[in-house]
Amino acid sequence: MSEGMLICCGSLTLDNVLTADGRALPQSWGGNVLYSAAAARLWHDNVGIVSRIGHDYPAEVAERFVERGIDVSGLVPVDAPHGMNVAFSYRPDGSRVRKFPSEAVDLIPEADRARFIDYTTFGTEHRFATWMAFAPEGSDIPVSWRDRGLGLHCAAMPVERHISIARAMRPARKSGAWIQVDSPWYDERDLTRDYSADLFALIDALLPSEADLEIVAGSGSLAHQIDGMLASGLKRVVVKRGGEGCTLHTRGETDSHIPIYPSQVIDLTGAGDAFCGGFLAGMIMTGNPVEASHYGTVSASFAIEGVGISRLLKTTADEAQQRLAQYRDSIKVLPQT
């Protein structure tokens, strides 16, 4: 096992999914940190999870991840029920909502409807109280991991926690760990405040979705928003575009578009987080953001081929390497430096 490690920080959830064709999938344990860590583990043999976990969260999650070779000693117990119950309803175009219209609720069997109440639908105050209770901060990263951290991914969570985690890693790292963040723009407590500016100087890359960028773009274009972030000190933005692949924007360099790997879609949950975990591993292994995007793309392709996180956990390193080779052959793209 390699000495250095990859660290994935984020939240654990209980996931309830209503597909675009009206199927109510069984409740599964999940969360952005699980998808990113499982994806990173496809490529790297030393991955750890940092999160907070309620006393009633299924013990199976830790057992399964230990079996997968993922270090769970960064899971911090919370003496309270796990409050992050989430429910997604997917639209035919792949977008999703967390507060269902009545016609969607009618499709859910009556016995299952209670679990399709998302914790974010009770108002902003409740949402952030719950999120802060179960989102990790810098002090939650085991001290023994900090000097060993080759790279760190922060999944979506309150930006205060992103900053806390990045600041905890920066002084401790010996060899310059890569630090990346999914998206800091989920905070509607005060829309006039720039919650992200303090974060940009601490990280190496931002990996938002197009929908994330639209939150802050306002009436301006996404391209203008990205240019502004790069000009303000952010080094790199990797925009996840769902079925359109991703676009890589690096300060002072030509933009690159990375297509998807065609997969049979079973459940889109966690695809973006899996991309981030794969990108993290690819960046550490190759040092090349275009190559890292290939790792992320292949990771996401496995994530959507099963319900919840099941397919990612079943995928072997050999399968991942074979698909990566197939993907590279199919796109005929040479690594860019």
C-alpha positions, 0 to 999 in steps of 0.5 A: 500500500502506498504511503500517501493517501487521498482524503475525501470530505463530505456528508453521509445521507439516506437516499430516496430516488424517484426515477424519470419513469416513475420508479421509486427506488429502495432507500439506500445509504449514500452521500457525496463523500461515499461516492467520491471515495469509492470512485477514488478507490478505483484508482488509488489504494489508500483512500480515507473518508472524513464525515460526521455520522448520526447514531442511527446511520446503518453500520453497514456503510462502515463495514462495506467501505472497510471491506473495499479498503477505504479507511473510515477512521475519519467518521466522527460520531454525532450523538443524534439521529442522522438528519440528512434524509434526501429525496430526488425526483429526476426529470427526463433531461437528467436534472433533478428536484428535491421537492416533488410536485403532486403528480410525482408524489402520486407515483410513489407507493403510499407506504413509501411516501414518508421517506420521500420527505427531503430534509431541505424542504423545511426551510433554510434555517432547518436545512443549514442547522442539519447540514452543519451538524453533519458536515465535517470541519478541519479538526475532524481530519485525523492528525495522522492523515494530514502529512500523508495527504497527497490530495483532498476533495471537499464535496458540496457542504457549507463553504465555511467547512470548505475553508476550515478543511482547506486551512487545516490541510495547507500548513500540515502538508509536506509535499504540497497536497492537491486540494479541490472543492465541488461547489461552494454555492449552496448558501442562500442565507445571505445572497448578497455575501460572497461566500466563495472568495476566501476559498479560491486562494486556498484550493487548486481546482473547483469542480462545479456543475453547470447548475451550480454555476447558474446559481451565481451567474445571474444574468451573465453568461457562464463563460463570463462567470468562469473568466471572472473566477479565474481572474480573481485568483482561482487556478482551474475550473472543471465544469460538470455538464451531465450528458455533455461531459465536462469542460476544463478551464485553466488560467492562461490555457486553452479550454478543453472539452471532455466527452462522456463514456456511454453507459446504460443509465440506471441511477444518476445519483452520485455521478458528479461526486464519482467524477470528482473522486476519479478526477482527484485520483487521476490528478495525483497519478498523472499531474495532468488535468485532462488525463484526470478528467478521463479518470473522472469520466470513467468513474462517473460511468460506473456510478450510473450503472447501478442503483445508488453506490452499488455499482461503484463498490462492485467495480474492480481496479482491473475493470476501471483500467480496461474501461479507461483504455477503451475510453482513451481509444474511443476519444483519440485525445492525446494528453495535454500539458 
